[in-house]
């Protein structure tokens, strides 16, 4: 009763302002989503379970998200954006050669997703088929990552390392190949070393990057 009154009146409670408390609940719900969606799966995770895992009440959940799907969407977007940041950072410091750019790209992708398989499951599995809105979000993320590959290709073209050509469709195809091979890795039991996907992916990317115009 005291805490609800403090929240409603905008008073500090336990040293935290209402905004800080809301931010803390927000972060705890994202952590809860990663844990439950990334282990049990989205369809098997109830809102009650998310609230219990995150240590929030249903009322406070609904102050942040209209429902489970919106939490999944935010978590997915956070994972996708972090992946893109890591890949761009790795590409930026790698030499402008096809092997170096491919190694940097795949190394960043594999480490970002396989260091925590929960992130891979959310990104590759739990987003699929939830709703038309989530399918749109997933396709937008695919295009964003394809643009990262396209930018790398453009830099290689600029230094004469590869021929210039239309690359957008090829980049989307490469994203699909990366997703499917990582999904196959994720679902194997026992799960092999994450680097087991590299012998298939590295030659594929190098071959596509160097295709003649």
N, C-alpha and C positions, 0 to 999 in steps of 0.2 A: 504494500500500500504506500509506504513512504517513498520507495523508488519511483513508482508510477506517478505520484504527485509531484516529485521533483522533476521528472521528465516533462510532465504536462505544463509545469510552470517555468520550464527552462532554467532550472537551478542546477548548479554543480552538484554532483553526487560522487562520493568516493574520489574526489579530486579531479573528476572528468566533467567537462562541459557536455551539454546535450549533443552538440555536433561531434565531439570526440567519441561519445558513447555510440552514436549511430555509425560512425566510421569503424569503430571496433567491431560492432555487430556485423557490418558489411563484410569486413575481412574474414571474420569467423565463418560466415555463411559461404564465402568463396572457398575457404579451406574445407568446410564440410562437404561442399559439392565436389571438390576434387577427390576427397577421400571416398565418398559413397558412389558417385557416378563413375569414378575411376576404378572401383573394386567390385561393387555389387552391380553397377550399371544403372542407367537412367530409369528404365522401366521398373526396376525392382526397388527404387528408392522413393519412399513417401515423403511428403512435406513434414510429417511428424518426425521421421527419422532425421531429416535435415536440421530441424529445429533442435532436436536433442543433441545431435553431433556438434552443432554450432553454439549451443548454449543460449539460444534465444527463444522467445515466446512466439507463437503463431502471429500474434498482433504485430510484433516487431518485424517478423519476416515480411508481412504484407506491407509494412511501411517502406520496405526496400524493393521488393519484387512483387509483381502481381501473381506469380506462381512459379512452379518448378522450372518451367520451360525458359522463363526469362533469366533465371539464375544460370541454367545451362548455357544460354546464349552468351551471357557476360563472361562466364568461365572460358568457354570456347574462344571467344574473341581475345581474351587476355593471353591464352596459350598461343594462339596463332600470331598475335602481334609480337610476343616475346620471341617466337621462333624466327620471324622475319628480321627482328633486330639482331639476333645472334648471327644469322646468315649474312646480313649486310656487313656486320662488323668483321666477320671472318674474311669475306671477299675483299674488303677494303685494304687489308694488310697483306693479302696474298699477291704474288707476282702476276702480271697480266699474261699468263700463258694458259692454254686450255687445261693441262693437267693440274696446275696449281689452283686455278679457279674451281675446277670440279672437286678437287680434294678439300678445299676450304668449304665449299657449299655442302657437300655430303657430310663432312666431319661435323659441321655445326648442326645440321639436321639430325643426324643420328645421336649426337650427344644430348641435344635439347630434348629429344623425345624418349630416348631409351634410358637416360639417367633416372627418370621417374616414369615407369610404364603407365602410371595413372594418367599422366598428361597425354601419352600416346593414345590410350583408350578413349579419352574424351575427344581428342582431335580426330581420330580415325574411325571410331566405331559408334560412340554414343550419340553423336550428332546426326547420324544418318537415319532418315525415315521418321523423324520425330513429328514433323509437320511441314507444310509448304514453306512457312516462314523460316524455319530452320534450314531447309534445303537451300533457300535463297542466301542465307548467311554463309552456308558452307561454300556455295559456288562463288560468292564474292571473295572469300578467303583464298580459294583456289586461284582465282584471277590475280589476286594481290601477290601470291607467291610466284605465279607464272611471270608476273612483271619483274620480280627480283631476278629470275633467271634471264629474262629478256634484257634487263639492264646489264647483267654480266656479259651477255653475248654482245651487246652494243659496245661495251668497253673493249672487248677483244677485237671487234671489227675495226674500231678506231685506231688500234695499234698494228693492224694488219695481220693479226694472229689467225683470224678466220675470215671467210668471205662474207660479204653482206648478203642478207636474204630476209624474207619475211619470216619472223620467228614466233609470233604470238601463238599460233595453233600448235607448233612444236613444243613450246614451253608448257602449254596446258597438258599436252600428252606426257611430257616428262613428269609433271606434278602427279598425274595419275599413276605412272609407273612407280614413283617414289612411295606414294600412298599405299599401293597394293602390296609392294614388297615389305614395307614396314608393318602392314596389317598381317601379312602372312607370318612375319617374325613374332608379332605380338600374340598370335593365337596358337603358336606351336607349344606343345607340351611334351617334354620339357623345352623351355625356351632357350635357343642357342645364344651364343655371344652376339651382341648387337652388331658387331662388325661383320657378321656373316652376310649382311645384305650388300656390303660394299663391292664384292667381286662381280655382282650382277649390275649394280647401279653405275659404278664408275665408268666401265667401257661404254655403257649406253649413253650416258651424258656426253662423254668425249666424242663419240661418233656423231651424235645429233648436233653438237655445237659446231663441228667441223664439216657438216654436210655442204656440198657445193651449192651455189646459188641456182 
